[in-house]
Amino acid sequence: MRNQDPKGLPDPDDRGAKVDGFGKPVSKPDDTRRSRSRRDPSGVPLLGAVSDPGAVKPAGEQRKRHRSFSQPLTEPERALAKDAQKQARHLKREHRALYTADPRRFRKIVRLAQSAVFRQKPGPKPDRQAARRIARAARRRARGTKWEELYQQFIPDYGKLNAVTCGYAEDGLRRRVNKFLQRHQRRWKGR
């Protein structure tokens, strides 16, 4: 039976309300009224639901604690840990303004820098300026420039070198330019 106003017309707000056996409307899922029954504490919380601050969290939601090492640190490991702490304190002191402004961002930047350092492979790194210099010299050589001109232009401090060092530098430039031209042979065929 639907609620009717005094004139006998059905209530427009109560369009789809169902009635149970005792004449009370059954609550719909989108009903905004609060349920009188208490929530089951062992039930799974709804997604996006805020848990009670005093309630015990289920095992999956507990905050993870850092595990300490199962074995005690050896002397070299302890020294490493001390040095890492000393370096962290130094960074905080040196860049105090950044740390006080946003400590989380500061830690993220430090963490990214450390991971970049530890990902690097050992050994000498290629000199990017020298690689650019060789590429420019190779382009000029492919166009027909003489070696003597290339030596003077692309060997740093060429005029100040003694005869032995100058010979080594010329030989090295020639080898690198020829190797570059061989690797990029298709690029220079039409020139």
MIKOL-556994 format. One line per 3 residues: their letters; for each residue y negated, z, x of N, C-alpha, C. Coordinates in Angstrom, 2 decimals, padded with zeros to 5 digits. Example, Ala and Ser with C-alpha at 12.3 -4.5 7.8 and 13.67 -1.06 7.14 Angstrom:
BEGIN
as = 005.69:007.80:013.19:004.50:007.80:012.30:003.30:007.80:013.20 | 002.25:007.08:012.85:001.06:007.14:013.67:-000.03:007.87:012.90 $
! end
This chain:
BEGIN
mrn = 001.16:000.00:000.84:000.00:000.00:000.00:-001.24:000.00:000.90 | -002.22:-000.81:000.59:-003.42:-000.90:001.42:-004.50:-000.01:000.86 | -005.38:000.44:001.79:-006.52:001.24:001.34:-007.47:000.35:000.56 $
qdp = -007.98:000.90:-000.51:-008.91:000.13:-001.33:-010.19:000.94:-001.48 | -011.31:000.22:-001.55:-012.56:000.93:-001.79:-012.68:001.20:-003.29 | -013.69:001.95:-003.74:-013.80:002.34:-005.15:-013.84:001.16:-006.11 $
kgl = -014.27:-000.03:-005.65:-014.36:-001.18:-006.54:-013.01:-001.87:-006.70 | -011.99:-001.47:-005.92:-010.67:-002.06:-006.06:-010.39:-003.17:-005.07 | -011.32:-003.45:-004.12:-011.09:-004.50:-003.12:-010.42:-003.90:-001.89 $
pdp = -009.59:-004.67:-001.20:-008.94:-004.14:000.00:-009.95:-003.93:001.12 | -009.69:-002.95:001.95:-010.56:-002.62:003.09:-010.41:-003.71:004.15 | -011.51:-004.38:004.61:-011.39:-005.46:005.60:-010.94:-004.96:006.97 $
ddr = -011.20:-003.69:007.32:-010.79:-003.17:008.62:-009.29:-002.88:008.66 | -008.66:-002.80:007.53:-007.28:-002.37:007.44:-006.41:-003.56:007.06 | -006.66:-004.75:007.62:-005.97:-005.96:007.20:-004.47:-005.91:007.44 $
gak = -004.05:-005.61:008.66:-002.64:-005.71:008.97:-001.95:-004.38:009.13 | -002.49:-003.30:008.63:-001.87:-002.00:008.84:-000.62:-001.88:008.00 | 000.46:-001.44:008.65:001.71:-001.24:007.93:001.78:000.21:007.50 $
vdg = 002.51:000.44:006.47:002.62:001.79:005.93:004.06:002.24:006.08 | 004.23:003.46:006.60:005.60:003.98:006.67:005.94:004.65:005.34 | 007.04:005.32:005.29:007.53:005.87:004.05:006.63:006.89:003.39 $
fgk = 005.72:007.55:004.11:004.91:008.61:003.52:003.47:008.19:003.28 | 003.13:006.93:003.41:001.81:006.45:003.08:000.82:006.48:004.24 | 001.27:006.89:005.43:000.36:006.87:006.58:000.49:005.53:007.29 $
pvs = -000.63:004.96:007.76:-000.52:003.70:008.50:000.14:003.95:009.85 | 001.00:003.03:010.25:001.67:003.10:011.56:000.69:002.59:012.59 | 000.57:003.29:013.73:-000.41:002.88:014.75:000.05:001.59:015.41 $
kpd = -000.93:000.70:015.65:-000.67:-000.57:016.31:-000.79:-000.37:017.82 | -000.23:-001.29:018.62:-000.34:-001.13:020.07:-001.77:-001.17:020.57 | -002.65:-001.94:019.92:-004.03:-002.01:020.37:-004.91:-000.97:019.67 $
dtr = -004.29:000.00:019.02:-005.04:001.04:018.31:-005.75:001.92:019.33 | -007.03:002.20:019.11:-007.81:002.97:020.08:-007.68:004.47:019.89 | -007.07:004.88:018.78:-006.91:006.31:018.56:-005.87:006.88:019.51 $
rsr = -006.06:008.12:019.96:-005.15:008.76:020.89:-003.88:009.19:020.17 | -002.81:009.09:020.88:-001.54:009.54:020.35:-001.48:011.06:020.46 | -000.90:011.70:019.47:-000.83:013.16:019.49:000.33:013.66:020.34 $
srr = 001.28:012.78:020.64:002.43:013.22:021.44:002.03:013.24:022.92 | 002.66:014.14:023.66:002.36:014.24:025.09:003.14:013.17:025.86 | 002.57:012.79:027.00:003.20:011.79:027.85:004.41:012.40:028.54 $
dps = 005.46:011.60:028.69:006.67:012.06:029.37:006.38:012.13:030.86 | 006.45:013.32:031.51:006.11:013.41:032.93:007.09:012.67:033.82 | 008.32:012.43:033.36:009.27:011.72:034.20:009.19:010.22:034.02 $
gvp = 008.35:009.76:033.11:008.23:008.33:032.83:007.48:007.60:033.93 | 007.63:006.30:033.97:006.95:005.47:034.94:005.53:005.25:034.46 | 004.52:005.47:035.32:003.13:005.27:034.89:002.84:003.79:034.69 $
llg = 001.92:003.52:033.77:001.51:002.15:033.50:000.73:001.61:034.69 | 000.74:000.29:034.84:-000.03:-000.33:035.91:-001.51:-000.09:035.67 | -002.22:000.29:036.69:-003.66:000.52:036.57:-003.98:001.87:035.98 $
avs = -002.99:002.64:035.62:-003.26:003.95:035.03:-003.63:004.93:036.13 | -004.59:005.78:035.86:-005.02:006.78:036.82:-004.19:008.03:036.60 | -003.53:008.48:037.65:-002.69:009.66:037.50:-003.55:010.91:037.50 $
dpg = -003.02:011.97:036.94:-003.74:013.24:036.90:-003.90:013.75:038.32 | -005.09:014.30:038.66:-005.28:014.78:040.03:-004.38:015.95:040.38 | -003.98:016.73:039.40:-003.14:017.88:039.69:-001.67:017.57:039.62 $
avk = -001.31:016.39:039.14:000.10:016.05:038.96:000.74:015.71:040.30 | 002.03:015.95:040.40:002.78:015.60:041.60:003.08:014.11:041.54 | 002.83:013.42:042.64:003.04:011.98:042.67:004.52:011.70:042.90 $
pag = 005.02:010.59:042.30:006.40:010.20:042.60:006.56:009.87:044.07 | 007.77:009.78:044.54:008.04:009.62:045.97:007.40:008.37:046.55 | 007.32:007.28:045.80:006.76:006.04:046.33:005.27:006.10:046.53 $
eqr = 004.56:006.97:045.82:003.10:007.01:045.90:002.60:008.04:046.91 | 003.49:008.83:047.51:003.02:009.84:048.44:002.43:009.19:049.67 | 001.45:009.82:050.24:000.78:009.29:051.41:001.72:009.34:052.60 $
krh = 001.76:008.25:053.31:002.64:008.19:054.47:002.04:009.00:055.60 | 002.85:009.77:056.24:002.40:010.55:057.39:002.82:009.85:058.66 | 002.00:009.99:059.68:002.34:009.40:060.96:003.52:010.16:061.55 $
rsf = 004.47:009.43:062.00:005.62:010.07:062.62:005.33:010.27:064.10 | 005.64:011.44:064.58:005.47:011.70:066.00:006.70:011.17:066.72 | 006.57:011.01:068.01:007.70:010.52:068.79:008.83:011.54:068.76 $
sqp = 010.06:011.04:068.70:011.19:011.95:068.66:011.44:012.56:070.03 | 011.04:011.86:071.09:011.21:012.39:072.44:009.84:012.78:072.98 | 009.80:013.80:073.80:008.51:014.17:074.40:008.05:013.08:075.37 $
lte = 006.73:012.99:075.54:006.16:011.97:076.42:006.42:012.34:077.88 | 006.69:011.32:078.67:006.84:011.54:080.11:005.45:011.64:080.72 | 005.39:011.98:081.99:004.09:012.14:082.66:003.26:010.86:082.63 $
per = 003.82:009.68:082.99:003.01:008.46:082.93:002.55:008.13:081.51 | 003.41:008.38:080.52:003.03:008.11:079.14:001.92:009.05:078.68 | 002.00:010.31:079.09:000.96:011.27:078.75:-000.37:010.86:079.39 $
ala = -000.31:010.37:080.63:-001.52:009.91:081.30:-002.12:008.70:080.58 | -001.25:007.81:080.11:-001.71:006.65:079.35:-002.40:007.09:078.06 | -001.81:008.04:077.35:-002.40:008.54:076.11:-003.76:009.18:076.37 $
kda = -003.85:009.94:077.47:-005.14:010.57:077.81:-006.20:009.52:078.12 | -005.82:008.50:078.88:-006.78:007.44:079.21:-007.24:006.69:077.96 | -006.32:006.46:077.03:-006.68:005.78:075.78:-007.66:006.63:074.97 $
qkq = -007.42:007.95:074.93:-008.35:008.84:074.22:-009.72:008.85:074.89 | -009.71:008.89:076.21:-010.97:008.90:076.96:-011.77:007.62:076.69 | -011.06:006.49:076.66:-011.73:005.21:076.40:-012.28:005.17:074.98 $
arh = -011.53:005.71:074.01:-011.98:005.73:072.62:-013.23:006.59:072.48 | -013.24:007.74:073.15:-014.44:008.61:073.11:-015.64:007.90:073.72 | -015.39:007.19:074.82:-016.47:006.47:075.49:-017.05:005.40:074.55 $
lkr = -016.18:004.66:073.85:-016.66:003.63:072.93:-017.47:004.25:071.79 | -016.98:005.38:071.26:-017.72:006.04:070.18:-019.10:006.49:070.66 | -019.15:007.03:071.87:-020.42:007.52:072.42:-021.36:006.34:072.71 $
ehr = -020.80:005.29:073.32:-021.61:004.14:073.73:-022.19:003.39:072.51 | -021.42:003.32:071.43:-021.85:002.58:070.24:-021.95:003.54:069.05 | -022.65:004.62:069.25:-022.75:005.67:068.24:-023.37:005.17:066.94 $
aly = -024.37:004.30:067.04:-025.05:003.81:065.83:-024.07:003.03:064.94 | -023.26:002.17:065.56:-022.28:001.42:064.77:-021.23:002.35:064.17 | -020.80:003.35:064.94:-019.77:004.26:064.45:-020.28:005.09:063.28 $
tad = -021.50:005.59:063.37:-022.02:006.42:062.29:-022.34:005.58:061.05 | -022.73:004.32:061.25:-023.05:003.46:060.10:-021.81:003.14:059.27 | -020.72:002.76:059.94:-019.50:002.39:059.21:-018.29:002.66:060.10 $
prr = -017.72:003.86:060.05:-016.60:004.19:060.93:-015.36:003.32:060.71 | -015.08:002.93:059.48:-013.89:002.11:059.22:-014.04:000.73:059.86 | -015.22:000.15:059.73:-015.45:-001.17:060.35:-015.41:-001.07:061.86 $
frk = -015.96:000.01:062.41:-015.93:000.24:063.86:-014.49:000.27:064.35 | -013.64:001.04:063.65:-012.23:001.14:064.06:-011.52:-000.20:063.93 | -011.87:-000.97:062.89:-011.25:-002.28:062.71:-011.62:-003.22:063.86 $
ivr = -012.89:-003.21:064.26:-013.32:-004.07:065.36:-012.61:-003.69:066.64 | -012.51:-002.39:066.91:-011.83:-001.92:068.13:-010.36:-002.32:068.07 | -009.73:-002.16:066.91:-008.31:-002.50:066.77:-008.09:-004.00:067.00 $
laq = -008.97:-004.86:066.45:-008.84:-006.29:066.64:-009.02:-006.68:068.11 | -009.99:-006.04:068.77:-010.22:-006.34:070.19:-009.02:-005.92:071.03 | -008.45:-004.75:070.73:-007.28:-004.30:071.48:-006.10:-005.23:071.26 $
sav = -005.88:-005.65:070.03:-004.74:-006.53:069.77:-004.93:-007.88:070.45 | -006.17:-008.35:070.54:-006.42:-009.62:071.24:-006.11:-009.48:072.72 | -006.47:-008.35:073.30:-006.20:-008.12:074.72:-004.70:-008.04:074.97 $
frq = -003.97:-007.33:074.12:-002.54:-007.15:074.34:-001.73:-008.39:074.02 | -002.30:-009.33:073.25:-001.59:-010.58:072.96:-001.74:-011.60:074.08 | -002.70:-011.41:074.96:-002.92:-012.39:076.02:-001.74:-012.41:076.98 $
kpg = -001.41:-013.59:077.42:-000.34:-013.73:078.39:-000.90:-013.45:079.78 | -000.09:-012.88:080.66:-000.58:-012.58:082.00:-000.80:-013.85:082.81 | -001.61:-013.73:083.83:-001.85:-014.84:084.73:-003.26:-015.39:084.58 $
pkp = -003.61:-016.31:085.45:-004.95:-016.88:085.42:-005.16:-017.75:084.19 | -006.37:-017.71:083.67:-006.72:-018.50:082.49:-007.45:-019.77:082.94 | -007.34:-020.85:082.16:-008.00:-022.10:082.57:-009.52:-021.96:082.51 $
drq = -010.18:-022.59:083.47:-011.64:-022.58:083.53:-012.14:-023.69:082.61 | -012.75:-023.31:081.49:-013.16:-024.30:080.49:-014.28:-025.20:081.00 | -015.19:-024.63:081.79:-016.28:-025.46:082.32:-015.73:-026.51:083.28 $
aar = -014.75:-026.12:084.10:-014.15:-027.07:085.03:-013.44:-028.18:084.25 | -012.77:-027.82:083.15:-012.07:-028.83:082.35:-013.07:-029.82:081.75 | -014.21:-029.32:081.29:-015.24:-030.23:080.75:-015.80:-031.13:081.85 $
ria = -016.00:-030.54:083.03:-016.51:-031.31:084.18:-015.54:-032.43:084.54 | -014.24:-032.14:084.56:-013.23:-033.15:084.89:-013.22:-034.25:083.83 | -013.32:-033.87:082.56:-013.31:-034.87:081.48:-014.51:-035.81:081.60 $
raa = -015.69:-035.24:081.91:-016.87:-036.11:082.07:-016.73:-037.02:083.28 | -016.18:-036.47:084.38:-015.97:-037.29:085.59:-014.96:-038.40:085.30 | -013.93:-038.09:084.53:-012.92:-039.11:084.21:-013.53:-040.22:083.36 $
rrr = -014.39:-039.86:082.41:-015.04:-040.89:081.60:-015.89:-041.81:082.47 | -016.62:-041.21:083.38:-017.48:-042.02:084.27:-016.63:-042.89:085.19 | -015.52:-042.34:085.69:-014.63:-043.11:086.57:-014.01:-044.27:085.81 $
arg = -013.65:-044.06:084.55:-013.06:-045.12:083.74:-014.05:-046.25:083.51 | -015.33:-045.94:083.54:-016.36:-046.97:083.37:-016.69:-047.67:084.68 | -016.09:-047.21:085.80:-016.27:-047.91:087.07:-017.18:-047.22:088.07 $
tkw = -017.52:-045.98:087.87:-018.38:-045.25:088.81:-017.60:-045.00:090.10 | -018.28:-045.11:091.26:-017.65:-044.90:092.58:-017.36:-043.42:092.79 | -016.33:-043.12:093.60:-015.92:-041.74:093.86:-017.04:-040.94:094.53 $
eel = -017.78:-041.55:095.45:-018.83:-040.83:096.17:-019.89:-040.27:095.22 | -020.23:-041.06:094.20:-021.20:-040.58:093.21:-020.62:-039.43:092.40 | -019.33:-039.54:092.06:-018.68:-038.48:091.29:-018.60:-037.18:092.10 $
yqq = -018.32:-037.31:093.39:-018.23:-036.11:094.23:-019.55:-035.35:094.21 | -020.64:-036.09:094.42:-021.95:-035.45:094.48:-022.34:-034.82:093.14 | -021.94:-035.44:092.07:-022.37:-034.95:090.76:-021.45:-033.86:090.20 $
fip = -020.13:-033.93:090.44:-019.20:-033.05:089.76:-018.55:-031.98:090.64 | -018.82:-031.97:091.92:-018.34:-030.87:092.78:-019.52:-029.93:093.00 | -019.41:-028.67:092.56:-020.53:-027.74:092.72:-020.83:-027.48:094.20 $
dyg = -022.11:-027.49:094.55:-022.60:-027.26:095.92:-021.94:-028.21:096.92 | -021.82:-029.46:096.56:-021.16:-030.45:097.41:-021.88:-030.63:098.75 | -023.19:-030.62:098.72:-023.96:-030.82:099.95:-023.85:-029.65:100.92 $
kln = -023.51:-028.46:100.47:-023.45:-027.28:101.32:-022.07:-027.04:101.93 | -021.06:-027.82:101.51:-019.68:-027.59:101.96:-019.48:-028.15:103.37 | -018.64:-027.46:104.18:-018.30:-028.00:105.50:-017.28:-029.12:105.34 $
avt = -016.93:-029.79:106.41:-016.11:-031.00:106.33:-014.71:-030.71:105.77 | -014.10:-029.61:106.20:-012.74:-029.29:105.74:-012.74:-028.97:104.25 | -013.63:-028.08:103.85:-013.70:-027.69:102.44:-014.10:-028.87:101.57 $
cgy = -014.97:-029.72:102.07:-015.41:-030.90:101.33:-014.23:-031.84:101.09 | -013.37:-032.00:102.09:-012.18:-032.85:101.95:-011.24:-032.31:100.88 | -011.04:-030.99:100.90:-010.18:-030.38:099.88:-010.77:-030.55:098.47 $
aed = -012.07:-030.38:098.36:-012.73:-030.50:097.06:-012.65:-031.93:096.54 | -012.87:-032.92:097.44:-012.78:-034.33:097.03:-011.37:-034.68:096.58 | -010.39:-034.24:097.34:-008.99:-034.51:097.02:-008.62:-033.88:095.66 $
glr = -009.06:-032.64:095.46:-008.77:-031.96:094.20:-009.40:-032.65:093.00 | -010.65:-033.09:093.15:-011.33:-033.79:092.05:-010.62:-035.10:091.75 | -010.26:-035.85:092.81:-009.55:-037.12:092.60:-008.24:-036.91:091.85 $
rrv = -007.46:-035.93:092.28:-006.17:-035.67:091.62:-006.36:-035.29:090.16 | -007.31:-034.42:089.88:-007.53:-033.97:088.50:-008.05:-035.09:087.61 | -008.96:-035.90:088.13:-009.50:-037.01:087.33:-008.41:-038.02:087.04 $
nkf = -007.60:-038.37:088.06:-006.52:-039.33:087.85:-005.47:-038.80:086.86 | -005.17:-037.51:086.96:-004.22:-036.91:086.03:-004.76:-036.95:084.60 | -006.07:-036.66:084.45:-006.70:-036.72:083.13:-006.63:-038.14:082.58 $
lqr = -006.91:-039.13:083.41:-006.88:-040.52:082.96:-005.47:-040.96:082.59 | -004.46:-040.47:083.32:-003.08:-040.82:082.98:-002.67:-040.20:081.65 | -003.09:-038.97:081.42:-002.73:-038.30:080.16:-003.44:-038.93:078.97 $
hqr = -004.64:-039.47:079.18:-005.44:-040.05:078.09:-005.57:-041.56:078.31 | -004.46:-042.19:078.69:-004.47:-043.60:079.06:-004.91:-044.51:077.92 | -004.47:-044.24:076.71:-004.78:-045.09:075.57:-006.29:-045.13:075.31 $
rwk = -006.96:-044.01:075.58:-008.39:-043.90:075.31:-009.21:-044.81:076.23 | -008.72:-045.05:077.47:-009.52:-045.77:078.45:-009.13:-047.24:078.60 | -008.12:-047.72:077.87:-007.65:-049.10:078.06:-008.72:-050.13:077.77 $
gr = -009.50:-049.93:076.73:-010.50:-050.93:076.33:-011.75:-050.88:077.17 | -011.91:-049.95:078.07:-013.19:-049.83:078.80:-013.13:-050.47:080.14 $
! end
